[in-house]
């Protein structure tokens, strides 16, 4: 079972989205807790909202007090409504939300029958409930449910403890060759990517770049690959290193083979749609590019933006650490292509005060460079000497096996629905003023 936790600011949108599923006969309300009863046992969005209203009005500080959780068994699992109710109730207790008002919706519109829980993370006095070790507690709860209800486990295979540690390359150190080798020798074992551009996006997290070289030898066309270490600005900081230094798996032939295998595997990747929805919601709920990246990083997704010298975006790549796949935006959908992000962030910038634009002009110039983001903390999975307890700003230094089981990204379709409602409301208000 995979649990996905998300937070938002619009509970009407979350309730409306889930209730629409009920109206369309693609969902049902399985259970409620601390929700006002109705005469006929049927609920409207307004009736459900009235039970949350005191909690939200009491809140003074929390920007995203709305809690929305989806619990997703394996498609092969057959879970009864009664078991879903028990799972939802126990999960909320284990997560510290057992005394909160919440509604449990069952969704049946896709092959994977699952439940959504809409609640609030602030108590009746408006105080935010603690969420420390949330990922770890959620993961442990899912493992417990798998045993208790005989569900398919969502854990990955055990890894060899002798595997090398993934670390960003430091070009100032003397052992650059071994630093690069510790990354490029092992990435193909864990991640799927379909092109050299996608591979470079993944490598950029470790301050490495790969470049294809072509030529002729005795009239025979030859092609190869060289690697560079990058500095903090994403610029080449070393002479090129031939791929042969790192073994056959780092060469062009092996990579081409990996690209083809990845294309076949990623055709049927079930988390593609979840990733797409998560990105779509981040577009609508983020204030700018930095906030957009932060939101996705909290969901276990790195974003790599490629710009030309004029600062225009020509490529967007998303690295999903849940499915261990690398996607170009256009592969996920036309609405996630580079052009869309150019227009989106250009529009956001144009709405800022003039002085804000001026103050950020130096940052924009920096962003024309190739970006090298810090690798997600989940790459620590091969460091067996590290503690399993929190050591990063994102809460946990977890293994990828834990990530597959934990999968802390929300299926945020309901938030996208809420954003759509807000846009329509603004349009109606705008028309009414004319």
Residue pairs with C-beta under 8 A, 6 or more apart in sequence:
1 71
1 72
1 73
1 74
1 77
1 87
1 142
1 145
1 146
1 151
1 152
1 154
2 71
2 72
2 142
2 154
2 405
2 406
2 407
3 69
3 70
3 71
3 72
3 91
3 138
3 139
3 141
3 142
3 406
3 407
3 408
4 69
4 70
4 72
4 274
4 407
4 408
4 409
4 410
4 411
5 67
5 68
5 69
5 134
5 138
5 408
5 410
6 67
6 68
6 69
6 409
6 410
6 412
6 415
7 64
7 65
7 66
7 67
7 68
7 121
8 14
8 64
8 66
8 68
8 285
8 415
8 418
9 63
9 64
9 65
9 66
10 66
10 415
10 418
10 419
10 421
10 422
11 49
11 52
11 56
11 65
11 66
11 118
11 120
12 45
12 49
12 418
12 421
13 414
13 415
13 417
13 418
13 419
13 421
13 422
14 66
14 68
14 118
14 414
14 415
14 418
15 45
15 48
15 49
15 103
15 118
16 45
16 417
16 418
16 421
17 413
17 414
17 415
17 417
17 418
18 27
18 103
18 105
18 107
18 116
18 118
18 414
19 43
19 44
19 45
19 48
19 105
20 417
21 27
21 105
21 107
21 109
22 28
22 29
22 105
24 109
26 107
26 108
26 109
27 105
27 106
27 107
27 108
27 109
28 105
28 106
28 108
29 43
29 103
29 104
29 105
29 106
30 81
30 84
30 85
30 88
30 104
30 105
30 106
30 115
31 85
31 88
31 89
31 103
31 104
32 43
32 48
32 101
32 102
32 103
32 104
33 89
33 92
33 100
33 101
33 102
33 103
33 104
34 51
34 99
34 100
34 101
34 102
35 43
35 48
35 51
35 101
35 102
35 103
36 47
36 50
36 51
38 47
43 103
48 103
48 118
51 101
52 101
52 120
54 124
55 65
55 100
55 101
55 120
55 122
55 123
55 124
55 126
56 65
56 120
56 122
57 126
58 122
58 124
58 125
58 126
59 65
59 122
59 126
59 128
60 126
61 126
61 128
62 121
62 122
62 126
62 128
65 120
65 121
65 122
65 128
66 118
66 119
66 120
66 121
67 97
67 100
67 102
67 117
67 118
67 119
67 120
67 121
68 116
68 117
68 118
68 119
68 410
68 412
68 414
68 415
69 91
69 116
69 117
69 119
69 410
70 114
70 115
70 116
70 117
70 410
70 411
71 84
71 87
71 88
71 91
71 114
71 115
71 117
71 142
72 112
72 114
72 411
73 79
73 112
73 113
73 114
73 151
73 152
74 112
74 151
74 152
74 154
75 111
75 112
76 152
77 151
77 152
79 87
79 113
79 149
79 151
81 106
83 149
84 104
84 106
84 115
85 104
86 149
87 115
87 145
87 149
88 102
88 104
88 115
88 117
89 98
90 141
90 145
91 117
91 138
91 141
91 145
92 98
92 100
92 102
92 117
92 119
94 137
94 140
94 141
94 144
95 134
95 137
95 138
95 141
96 129
96 130
96 131
97 119
97 121
97 129
99 123
100 119
100 120
100 121
100 123
100 129
101 119
101 120
102 117
102 118
102 119
103 117
103 118
103 119
104 115
104 116
104 117
105 115
105 116
105 117
105 118
106 113
106 114
106 115
107 113
107 114
107 115
107 116
112 270
116 414
121 128
121 129
121 131
122 128
122 129
123 129
132 390
132 395
133 390
133 395
133 396
134 395
134 408
135 395
135 396
135 398
135 406
135 408
136 388
136 396
136 398
138 406
138 408
139 402
139 405
139 406
142 154
142 405
142 406
143 153
143 155
143 405
145 151
146 152
146 153
146 154
153 405
154 404
154 405
154 407
155 401
155 404
155 405
156 400
156 401
156 404
156 405
157 401
158 401
159 381
159 382
159 399
159 401
161 384
163 186
163 382
164 182
164 185
164 186
164 382
165 182
165 382
165 383
166 182
166 183
166 186
166 206
166 375
166 379
166 380
166 382
167 179
167 182
167 183
167 206
168 205
168 206
168 207
168 372
168 374
168 375
169 176
169 179
169 180
169 183
169 206
169 207
169 208
169 229
169 230
170 179
170 207
170 229
171 207
171 229
171 230
171 231
171 237
171 238
173 179
176 229
176 238
176 241
177 241
177 245
177 246
179 229
180 208
180 227
180 229
180 241
180 246
181 245
181 246
181 247
181 250
183 203
183 206
183 208
184 203
184 208
184 210
184 227
184 243
184 246
184 249
184 250
185 246
185 247
185 249
185 250
186 382
187 199
187 202
187 203
188 249
188 254
188 255
188 258
190 324
190 400
191 202
191 319
191 324
191 325
191 326
192 261
192 262
192 265
192 266
192 269
192 323
192 324
192 325
192 326
193 199
193 201
193 202
193 258
193 259
193 262
193 325
193 326
194 259
194 262
194 263
194 266
194 326
194 331
195 259
195 328
196 210
196 212
196 255
196 259
197 306
197 315
197 317
197 328
198 317
198 326
198 327
198 328
199 210
199 255
199 326
200 209
200 210
201 304
201 306
201 317
201 319
201 326
202 319
202 326
203 209
203 210
204 230
204 234
204 304
204 370
204 371
204 372
204 373
205 302
205 304
205 319
205 372
205 373
205 374
205 375
205 376
205 379
206 375
207 229
207 230
207 231
207 234
207 372
208 227
208 228
208 229
208 230
209 227
209 228
209 230
209 236
209 370
210 225
210 226
210 227
210 228
210 243
211 225
211 226
211 227
211 228
211 240
212 223
212 224
212 225
212 252
213 223
213 224
213 225
213 226
214 221
214 222
214 223
214 224
215 221
215 222
215 223
216 222
223 252
224 242
224 243
224 251
224 252
225 242
225 243
225 250
225 251
225 252
225 255
226 240
226 241
226 242
226 243
227 240
227 241
227 243
227 246
227 250
228 236
228 237
228 238
228 239
228 240
228 241
229 236
229 237
229 238
230 236
230 237
230 370
230 372
231 237
232 372
233 366
233 369
234 369
234 370
234 371
234 372
235 369
235 370
243 250
243 251
243 252
244 250
244 251
248 254
262 325
266 272
266 325
266 327
269 323
269 325
271 320
271 322
271 323
271 325
272 323
272 325
272 327
272 332
274 409
274 411
275 301
275 318
275 320
275 322
275 323
275 327
275 332
275 409
276 332
276 333
276 336
277 411
277 412
277 413
277 416
278 296
278 299
278 301
278 409
278 410
278 411
278 412
279 296
279 301
279 318
279 329
279 332
279 336
280 335
280 336
280 412
280 416
281 410
281 412
281 413
281 415
281 416
281 419
282 292
282 295
282 296
282 299
283 292
283 341
283 344
284 415
284 416
284 419
285 295
285 415
285 419
286 292
286 294
286 295
287 348
288 345
288 348
288 349
289 305
289 345
289 367
292 303
293 303
293 373
296 302
296 303
296 318
297 303
297 376
297 394
298 394
298 408
299 408
299 409
299 410
300 320
300 321
300 322
300 376
300 378
300 403
300 407
300 408
300 409
301 318
301 319
301 320
301 321
301 322
301 409
302 318
302 319
302 321
302 373
302 375
302 376
303 316
303 317
303 318
303 319
303 373
304 316
304 317
304 318
304 319
304 371
304 373
305 313
305 315
305 316
305 341
305 367
305 371
306 313
306 314
306 315
306 316
306 317
306 338
306 370
306 371
307 313
307 314
307 367
307 368
307 369
308 314
308 368
309 368
310 368
311 364
311 365
311 367
311 368
312 342
313 338
313 341
313 342
313 345
314 338
315 328
315 329
315 338
316 328
316 329
316 330
316 336
316 337
316 338
316 341
317 326
317 327
317 328
317 329
318 326
318 327
318 328
318 329
318 332
319 325
319 326
319 376
320 326
320 327
321 376
321 378
321 400
321 403
322 403
322 404
322 407
322 409
324 400
329 336
329 337
329 338
329 340
329 341
330 336
330 337
330 338
334 340
349 357
376 394
377 391
377 392
377 394
377 396
377 397
377 398
378 398
378 399
378 400
378 403
380 386
380 397
380 398
380 399
381 398
381 399
381 400
381 401
381 402
381 403
383 397
386 397
387 397
388 396
388 397
388 398
389 396
389 397
390 396
390 397
391 397
396 402
398 406
